[in-house]
Amino acid sequence: MIRLASWIVASLVIALVAAWLIALPGTLTLEVGGYRMQPRLGAAIFMLLLIAVVIIFIWAIIRRIIATPRVLARRSRERRKELGVEALSDGFVALQSGDPARARMLAREAQSRLPANQAARLLEARADLALGDMPAAREHYRALIGDEKTALAALTGLYEQARAQNRPDAALTFARKALTLAPQAGWAANAVFEDYIRRGQWAEAVAMVNIETTGTREARARKRRRQAVIETARAREAETSDPMRALDHALTALKLLPDFVPAALIAARIHINHGETRKAMSLLRRIWRATGHPDAAALYAHAQPGASAVERLKRMRELIDVPAPHRAAAMALARAAIDAYDWPLARTTLQPYLNEPTQGIASLMAEIEEGQSGDQGKAREWLARAVRAPRDPAWTADGLTSDEWEPTSPVTGRLDAFEWKVPVTATGRPPEAVPPLPGPLQPAQGLPDVLPLAPAGKPQ
């Protein structure tokens, strides 16, 4: 409505102006080519305006004719660009759909239409890699490294190619270059971090973790756990060669994860070796109450070097009530009672768990039957039940079980792989077949050989 009213008003104004011009008094004399014209002043002005409009119209036509070649060339370039973008898009779709041959064909078509677009060359490199044409893919990637925009993508492709060809050193080189160009590249950071872990370069690994940026609560918790595991690995490695440095690392890990059993056991062993029994026992009591881990109870019983079996049992009775609150406590107390030849206590402690015994409980009962009454038949019966009984929790990582906690999996090299849990299946791999990690842990000086020689694993 407003637009219609505006149009009517404008039309009226134009008509009034035209009428005013025509009604202007006076004449205008024009002589052109021997002809003389004397139109009224308003008509002359109207004719001049009309002539100006005709001239402008004619000039627009002439300019359009002159610009036609340039316009046609521009439209041709735009059409060529549209076809190139379409080929590039179809190529990426074909690559993701599992048709690398068509993707390479479309990538070459896109390159012919978009010679300055590096994405087409990157698509061809990816297609070559998918087709197994490694030399061609490597040539494309190396050409793309020179461009700042495509350098990281090229290094990513070279890294994947090196991994596909089982060239870990080359893959690591590309990852390090990518990390230098883009510190935020997650795949490169993970590759370098895993290499540090595999080589046991714990200082470099923890430095990488320390500079990680975290946002969510879960990310901060993962970062703290990784830091604690690496610090514990450093403590484990230095426990025999430099105990005080190992103690610093273990205490750092406990600040990050207060109930982290591996770090607590290392710190407790170092305290014991330095005669700080009270500190060790206080730490072990706290860890036992928080996790109920049997290694904490075993080390607590042996906290006083040279103590007799009866003294160890007395110390264990201070830690564990009767009846035992859970199976791990019952087994730890029964073990101490068997060592002290207190057969009634050992039997009473295990009694609540005899209906569904695990392998460990059945083995302890076999020792009790043989030691208390010398009944070889009942001992063999319990040993037979142990073969068929469910397994007890153990350090488990990637299908392997171990008596010792280790910071990485011996199968995959994954950090923090060992967990204290019931193994799903038994492994046929003997312990000696597991490759040793740097800095094997040795028994602490002054402690009996029955002590666990490695820290406990992830708390329950």
Secondary structure, 3 states (H helix, E strand, C coil): CHHHHHHHHHHHHHHHHHHHHHCCCCECCEEECCEEECCEHHHHHHHHHHHHHHHHHHHHHHHHHHHHHHHHHHHHHHHHHHHHHHHHHHHHHHHHCCCHHHHHHHHHHHHHHCCCCHHHHHHHHHHHHHHCCHHHHHHHHHHHHCCCCCHHHHHHHHHHHHHHCCCHHHHHHHHHHHHHHCCCCHHHHHHHHHHHHHHCCHHHHHHHHHCCCCCCHHHHHHHHHHHHHHHHHHHHHHCCCCHHHHHHHHHHHHHHCCCCHHHHHHHHHHHHHCCCHHHHHHHHHHHHHHHCCHHHHHHHHCCCCCCCHHHHHHHHHHHCCCCCCCHHHHHHHHHHHHHCCCHHHHHHHHHHHCCCCCHHHHHHHHHHHHHHCCCHHHHHHHHHHHHHCCCCCEEEECCEEECCCCCECCCCCCECCCEEECCCCCCCCCHHHCCCCCCCCCCCCCCCCCCCCCCCCECC
